[in-house]
Amino acid sequence: MKFKSTRDINSNQYSSAQVIKQGLADDGGLFVPTEIPALSKEEILSFCSLSYSELAATILSKFLTDYTYSELLEDCKIAYSNESFPNGACPLHKVDSNTYSLELWHGPTCAFKDMALQIMPRLLSRSLLKTGENRTALVLVATSGDTGKAALEGYKDVHQIKINVFYPQNGVSKVQELQMTTQGGNNVNVCAVKGNFDDIQTGVKNIFNNNEIADELNAKGYFLSSANSINFGRLAPQIVYYIKAYCDLIYKNEIEFGEMINVCVPTGNFGNILAAYIAKLMGLPINKLICASNSNNILTDFLNTGRYDRNREFYLTMSPSMDILISSNLERLLYFLSDANQTAEYMNSLNNNGYYQVSNEIKSRIDESFIGYFADEKNTSMTINKYYHQYNYLMDTHTAVAFSALESYRKDRFDETKTVVASTASPYKFAKNVYGAIFGENNFGDIEILEELSSQTNTKIPAPLFELDKKTVNFNLSTTSKNMFDEILKFIEK
């Protein structure tokens, strides 16, 4: 399997190890596989008897052919061990007769990012050996909340790697911030940035695309890599859990083999739902992909109109991991549906004008698989309240956005197809909003509210979040998007 850039009309090809090491293509594009491996119905059925680690190694081996199956299996067994995921990697919870919550947050940081970021550092570490790299990989992360902690936890103290995480000041929950600022490890750095996630993501991309910075880092013995979903090594492991969910539905006799399902995903950067789309391209029987957004509903508007326009008001919401106006992984979808030349034109228009409009042909192809809905703050709260009281099911704010979107879709389309909803975070990561939605306004502090939510709902606080406020804060740095590289230099020169 080879890879190429979404913007490269010359079709230069790269190995999977190089792609994981590099993260972002030299031309600013994202790496994509030159072909999508196909899964037969018989093969999908055979997956039902595999453990999660075995399934992950099998699927990853189809894309990452520089790695042997035994290497991947060894890494997957460690990444998805009972120690890291004591409740299983992604348990499927039946909410009602045709709705299932795929709980992706039972890992060490209580967010779905663990599903990829427990395995990705191992893939990067192996790629350094496979490509003969002697320099230190400097992993830069722009996070809207969950990626930061998951990446820090995955990369801490990994040999030949340093990681610097930037997050929006006052743009993440208190729990998310404490998870990052109390992080331990000798190779990690955390810094708040004045601005929103898009400012940070743009700042990181500008650093990646600056040749002078690359030369300066190279002289110091470093090269840049990424842990965000712009890196295919982050995206590939996410394909696995949609296949696992389908197999679990078969195993539990909820569907017959070959039966079509829908998938509903709360997303801001479009990576999580793109992974489901790739699973569909591989042959997984998925009919509709329901893209759920919060009040920053740029993806909903795009899927409805074909026009992507970031020139709009930005909202801080109770689902902060989706407070995004530049959905990077949408570029990969555009490439899959057009070509490198067209994709480059769209991205140039976005960079220069803040918008692009896809052709009618591409819009029709998008409509075959995707549909978009959004939930505002009121509907998000109402959904949390409804599912707790009606189904005794506790969900976080991002998951509630997805369930609200699914209800809107079913009301509009009269489609009662069995649907898997991606549940992306523990309700305890956003306990204040979850508690408020169920029990009303309160004066509890951001950490105290965890105990109250546990007491009122008779559920347990996840171990990684227990007594978070008693941990030592190791980072209190702050900068602007223009000065991010200065903070990086301070970090690597310590």
Buried (B, 14 or more C-beta within 10 A) or exposed (E): BBBBBBBBEEEEEBBBBBBBBBBBBBBBBBBBBEEBBEBEEEEBEEBBEBBBBBBBBBBBBBBBBBBEEEBBBBBBBBBBEEEBBEEBBBBBBBBEEBBBBBBBBBBBBBBBBBBBBBBBBBBBBBBBEBBEBEEBBBBBBBBBBBBBBBBBBBBBEBEBBBBBBBBBBEBBBBBBBBBBBBBEBEBBBBBBBBBBBBBBBBBBBBBBBBEEBBEEBEEBEBBBBBBBBBBBBBBBBBBBBBBBBBBBBBBEEBBEBEBEBBBBBBBBBBBBBBBBBBBBBBBBBBBBBBBBBBBBBBBBBBBBEBEBBBEEEBBEBBBBBBBBBBBBBBBBBBBBBBEBEBBBBBBEBBEEEBBBBBEEEBBEBBEEBBBBBBBBBEBBBBBBBBBBEEBEBBBBBBBBBBBBBBBBBBEEEEBEBBBBBBBBBBBBBBBBBBBBBBBEEEEBEBBBBBBBBBEEBEEEBBEBBEEBBEEEEBBEBEBBBEBBBEBBEBBBEE
